[in-house]
Amino acid sequence: MKIDLAHTKDPLIGWNIQVKAVAGKGERISAVRISVNGFDVLDKKVDSPADQWQTELSQKGQFPGENEARVTVTDEKGSETRAVDLWW
């Protein structure tokens, strides 16, 4: 499983967080969980297990100091793959 996780500064205020997951050979994506700064912002079961999944989240507000996005992707067998993005 490969996860691409990145953030960009929103020109108005806050951050945009981009997530893309691509299943490896013999894998299918069945669930995705995303948290930002310790708060769950998405917990989604994929209706039909997929080869890839992506989304973009907009976080509004000023978040001084360290910021963190965490993604956990679960495959059909229950194996989890994680990614973390940190920024200030």
Buried (B, 14 or more C-beta within 10 A) or exposed (E): BEBEBBBEEBEEEBBBBBBBBBBEEEBBBBBBBBBBEEEEEBEEEBEEBBEEBEBEBEBEEEBEEEBBBBBBBBBBEEEEBEBEBEEE
